[in-house]
């Protein structure tokens, strides 16, 4: 790291702290998990479902959900980032030892503790599985707290599947009922082909004792929530993570406004009773 970069990193303001990239795990051709270690202070504590503002110096800043374990003893943050724009690409390609800026944590989390004694239905589409990984990790850390733990994960192709090692480990323990689907299987794929709504629709659930956690593209959120509602799951027991253009993280800039909500403050996680009328509105 150059002296100029180090000086800039150590002098960031507005609550931004410098973190060093100590590991990078390539998940898919365009997605990587970054392990970030604080340079001057302890890592920020967070709740499952919250996000950080990550800053690539000289490029910009974006909101990225935390994909690590809130209860882990390690003094690091984990963020799984897909390279879809200039800032995310710069973050994904930050070299080991490179420094990024971190602000947060922000927003409301999944509140897994309120689902004690219930079945957890966790549905993630694409990189939407990343904000849900902490839910699975929390459930496995205190498995006796919950009844069934069901994970349905969707990806475009087999090469786009996130957390393969984790998924193999979770399935091997028998503690998680895991179903991985892909939109397009291709040669060599022997797993399920289709959308995440299909195994969800086939599943037998105890609706009165189910809490669902959904993260992915908005059409997926709507279809999965509607499937759960038809099974009798209350809208207040379905939690969705909303994605909007969050630029400040502290409810000042207004870029993330969705109806009466400022998603950075009032979300990103809300129940479907709150989200349903807002997701039904189409932008002109």
C-alpha positions as CSV (number, residue, x, y, z in Angstrom):
1,X,0.0,0.0,0.0
2,X,1.4,3.4,-1.0
3,X,2.0,6.1,1.6
4,X,-0.6,8.3,-0.1
5,X,-3.2,5.5,0.2
6,X,-2.3,4.8,3.8
7,X,-2.6,8.5,4.8
8,X,-5.9,8.8,3.0
9,X,-7.2,5.6,4.6
10,X,-6.2,6.6,8.1
11,X,-7.7,10.1,7.8
12,X,-11.2,9.2,6.6
13,X,-14.0,11.0,8.4
14,X,-17.8,11.0,8.9
15,X,-17.6,7.8,11.0
16,X,-15.7,5.9,8.3
17,X,-13.0,3.5,9.6
18,X,-10.1,1.9,7.7
19,X,-10.2,-1.9,7.3
20,X,-7.6,-4.1,5.6
21,X,-8.5,-6.9,3.3
22,X,-6.9,-10.0,4.9
23,X,-8.5,-12.7,2.7
24,X,-10.6,-13.0,-0.4
25,X,-12.6,-16.1,-1.2
26,X,-13.8,-16.3,-4.8
27,X,-17.4,-17.5,-4.8
28,X,-18.3,-17.3,-8.5
29,X,-16.7,-15.7,-11.5
30,X,-18.0,-12.2,-10.5
31,X,-18.5,-12.6,-6.7
32,X,-16.1,-12.8,-3.8
33,X,-16.2,-12.8,0.0
34,X,-13.9,-10.3,1.6
35,X,-12.6,-10.7,5.1
36,X,-11.9,-7.2,6.5
37,X,-9.8,-6.5,9.6
38,X,-9.9,-3.1,11.4
39,X,-6.7,-1.3,11.4
40,X,-7.1,0.9,14.6
41,X,-10.1,-0.4,16.5
42,X,-12.2,-3.6,17.2
43,X,-14.5,-4.7,14.4
44,X,-17.9,-3.2,14.5
45,X,-20.6,-5.4,16.1
46,X,-23.6,-6.1,14.0
47,X,-26.9,-8.0,13.8
48,X,-27.8,-10.5,11.1
49,X,-29.4,-8.5,8.2
50,X,-27.7,-5.2,8.8
51,X,-25.4,-3.6,6.2
52,X,-22.3,-1.5,6.0
53,X,-21.3,1.3,3.6
54,X,-18.0,0.1,2.0
55,X,-15.8,2.7,0.4
56,X,-13.2,2.0,-2.3
57,X,-10.8,5.0,-2.2
58,X,-10.8,7.0,-5.4
59,X,-13.9,5.1,-6.7
60,X,-16.9,5.5,-4.4
61,X,-19.1,4.0,-1.7
62,X,-21.9,1.4,-1.8
63,X,-24.1,-0.4,0.7
64,X,-23.2,-4.1,1.2
65,X,-24.9,-6.5,3.5
66,X,-22.8,-8.4,6.0
67,X,-22.5,-12.1,5.3
68,X,-20.5,-13.2,8.3
69,X,-21.5,-14.6,11.7
70,X,-22.7,-12.0,14.2
71,X,-21.6,-14.3,17.1
72,X,-18.1,-15.2,15.7
73,X,-15.2,-14.5,18.0
74,X,-13.0,-13.3,15.2
75,X,-12.3,-9.6,15.0
76,X,-13.2,-9.4,11.3
77,X,-16.1,-8.4,9.0
78,X,-17.3,-10.6,6.1
79,X,-18.9,-9.1,3.0
80,X,-19.9,-11.0,-0.1
81,X,-19.7,-8.6,-3.1
82,X,-20.8,-9.2,-6.7
83,X,-19.0,-7.0,-9.3
84,X,-21.8,-5.3,-11.1
85,X,-20.6,-1.7,-11.2
86,X,-17.5,0.4,-10.8
87,X,-17.5,0.5,-6.9
88,X,-18.4,-3.2,-6.4
89,X,-15.8,-4.3,-9.0
90,X,-13.2,-2.2,-7.3
91,X,-14.0,-3.8,-3.9
92,X,-14.0,-7.3,-5.4
93,X,-10.5,-6.7,-6.9
94,X,-9.0,-5.0,-3.8
95,X,-5.7,-6.8,-3.3
96,X,-4.8,-8.6,-0.1
97,X,-3.4,-5.9,2.3
98,X,-5.4,-3.2,0.5
99,X,-7.5,-0.8,2.6
100,X,-11.2,0.0,2.3
101,X,-13.3,2.4,4.3
102,X,-16.2,1.0,6.4
103,X,-19.2,2.9,7.9
104,X,-21.9,1.2,9.9
105,X,-23.6,-1.0,10.8
106,X,-26.9,0.4,9.6
107,X,-30.5,-0.7,9.3
108,X,-32.8,-3.2,10.9
109,X,-31.8,-6.9,11.0
110,X,-33.7,-10.2,10.6
111,X,-34.5,-10.5,14.4
112,X,-34.0,-14.3,14.5
113,X,-34.4,-14.3,18.2
114,X,-38.1,-13.6,17.8
115,X,-38.5,-16.9,15.9
116,X,-37.5,-19.0,18.9
117,X,-39.5,-22.3,19.0
118,X,-40.6,-21.9,15.3
119,X,-39.7,-23.4,11.9
120,X,-37.3,-21.2,9.9
121,X,-37.9,-21.0,6.1
122,X,-34.9,-19.2,4.5
123,X,-35.1,-18.4,0.8
124,X,-32.3,-16.7,-1.1
125,X,-32.0,-15.9,-4.7
126,X,-28.6,-15.3,-6.3
127,X,-26.4,-13.0,-4.2
128,X,-29.5,-12.5,-2.0
129,X,-28.2,-15.6,-0.2
130,X,-25.3,-13.5,1.3
131,X,-27.5,-11.5,3.8
132,X,-29.2,-14.7,4.8
133,X,-26.0,-16.6,5.6
134,X,-25.9,-15.0,9.1
135,X,-29.4,-16.3,9.7
136,X,-28.2,-19.9,9.0
137,X,-25.1,-19.5,11.1
138,X,-27.1,-18.1,14.0
139,X,-29.6,-21.0,13.8
140,X,-26.8,-23.6,13.7
141,X,-25.0,-22.0,16.6
142,X,-28.1,-22.5,18.8
143,X,-29.9,-25.3,16.9
144,X,-32.1,-26.4,19.9
145,X,-33.7,-22.9,19.8
146,X,-35.6,-23.7,16.6
147,X,-37.6,-26.5,15.1
148,X,-37.0,-27.1,11.4
149,X,-34.4,-25.0,9.6
150,X,-35.1,-25.0,5.8
151,X,-32.9,-23.3,3.3
152,X,-33.9,-22.9,-0.4
153,X,-31.1,-21.3,-2.4
154,X,-31.5,-20.3,-6.1
155,X,-28.8,-19.4,-8.7
156,X,-28.8,-18.7,-12.4
157,X,-26.4,-21.6,-13.2
158,X,-24.3,-24.0,-11.2
159,X,-21.2,-21.7,-11.6
160,X,-23.2,-19.0,-9.8
161,X,-23.9,-20.9,-6.6
162,X,-22.7,-19.2,-3.5
163,X,-21.1,-20.7,-0.4
164,X,-20.7,-24.2,-1.9
165,X,-18.5,-25.4,1.0
166,X,-20.9,-24.0,3.6
167,X,-23.8,-25.7,1.9
168,X,-22.1,-29.0,1.8
169,X,-21.2,-28.7,5.4
170,X,-24.8,-27.7,6.4
171,X,-26.3,-30.5,4.5
172,X,-23.9,-33.1,5.9
173,X,-24.8,-32.3,9.5
174,X,-28.5,-32.8,8.8
175,X,-29.3,-29.7,10.8
176,X,-30.5,-27.8,7.7
177,X,-33.0,-29.0,5.1
178,X,-31.3,-27.8,2.0
179,X,-32.6,-27.4,-1.5
180,X,-30.4,-25.7,-4.2
181,X,-32.0,-24.8,-7.5
182,X,-30.6,-23.3,-10.7
183,X,-32.4,-21.6,-13.5
184,X,-30.3,-23.4,-16.1
185,X,-28.5,-26.6,-15.3
186,X,-26.4,-27.4,-18.3
187,X,-24.4,-30.6,-18.8
188,X,-23.3,-32.4,-15.7
189,X,-25.8,-30.8,-13.3
190,X,-27.9,-33.4,-11.5
191,X,-29.6,-31.1,-9.1
192,X,-32.9,-29.3,-9.3
193,X,-33.7,-27.0,-12.2
194,X,-36.3,-24.3,-11.6
195,X,-37.2,-21.3,-9.6
196,X,-37.1,-21.2,-5.8
197,X,-40.9,-20.9,-5.7
198,X,-41.2,-24.5,-6.9
199,X,-39.7,-26.4,-3.9
200,X,-41.4,-23.8,-1.7
201,X,-44.8,-24.6,-3.1
202,X,-44.3,-28.3,-2.7
203,X,-43.2,-28.0,0.9
204,X,-45.4,-29.0,3.8
205,X,-45.3,-26.3,6.5
206,X,-46.8,-25.7,9.9
207,X,-48.0,-22.2,8.9
208,X,-48.8,-21.1,12.5
209,X,-45.3,-21.9,13.6
210,X,-43.3,-20.7,10.6
211,X,-41.1,-17.6,10.2
212,X,-39.8,-16.9,6.7
213,X,-36.8,-14.9,5.7
214,X,-36.6,-13.9,2.0
215,X,-33.9,-12.1,0.1
216,X,-33.4,-11.7,-3.7
217,X,-34.9,-9.9,-6.7
218,X,-38.2,-8.2,-6.0
219,X,-40.2,-10.5,-8.3
220,X,-38.8,-13.5,-6.3
221,X,-39.8,-11.8,-3.0
222,X,-43.4,-11.3,-4.2
223,X,-43.8,-14.8,-5.6
224,X,-42.3,-16.5,-2.6
225,X,-44.3,-14.4,-0.1
226,X,-47.5,-15.1,-2.1
227,X,-46.7,-18.8,-2.0
228,X,-46.2,-18.7,1.8
229,X,-49.4,-16.6,2.2
230,X,-51.4,-19.3,0.3
231,X,-50.0,-21.9,2.7
232,X,-51.4,-19.8,5.6
233,X,-48.2,-18.1,6.9
234,X,-49.1,-14.7,8.3
235,X,-47.7,-11.7,6.4
236,X,-46.2,-10.5,9.7
237,X,-44.2,-13.7,9.9
238,X,-42.7,-13.2,6.5
239,X,-39.6,-11.0,6.5
240,X,-38.1,-9.6,3.4
241,X,-34.9,-7.6,2.8
242,X,-35.4,-4.6,0.5
243,X,-32.8,-3.2,-1.9
244,X,-32.8,0.5,-2.7
245,X,-30.2,3.1,-3.6
246,X,-28.7,3.7,-0.2
247,X,-26.1,6.5,-0.3
248,X,-25.9,7.9,3.2
249,X,-27.0,5.1,5.5
250,X,-28.4,7.5,8.1
251,X,-31.7,8.6,6.6
252,X,-30.6,12.0,5.4
253,X,-30.2,11.9,1.6
254,X,-33.6,10.4,0.8
255,X,-32.3,8.3,-2.1
256,X,-33.6,5.0,-0.6
257,X,-37.2,6.3,0.1
258,X,-39.9,3.7,-0.6
259,X,-43.3,5.1,0.2
260,X,-43.2,6.2,3.8
261,X,-40.0,4.2,4.5
262,X,-36.4,5.2,4.3
263,X,-34.9,1.8,3.7
264,X,-31.5,2.5,5.3
265,X,-33.2,3.3,8.5
266,X,-36.6,1.5,8.5
267,X,-35.2,-1.5,6.7
268,X,-33.6,-3.2,4.9
269,X,-35.6,-6.0,6.7
270,X,-39.3,-5.4,7.1
271,X,-42.3,-7.8,7.3
272,X,-44.4,-8.5,4.3
273,X,-47.4,-6.8,5.8
274,X,-45.4,-3.6,5.4
275,X,-43.7,-4.5,2.1
276,X,-46.6,-5.9,0.1
277,X,-48.4,-2.6,-0.8
278,X,-45.0,-0.9,-1.5
279,X,-43.7,-3.6,-3.8
280,X,-47.0,-3.6,-5.7
281,X,-46.3,0.0,-6.9
282,X,-44.7,0.2,-10.3
283,X,-42.3,3.1,-11.1
284,X,-43.4,5.2,-14.0
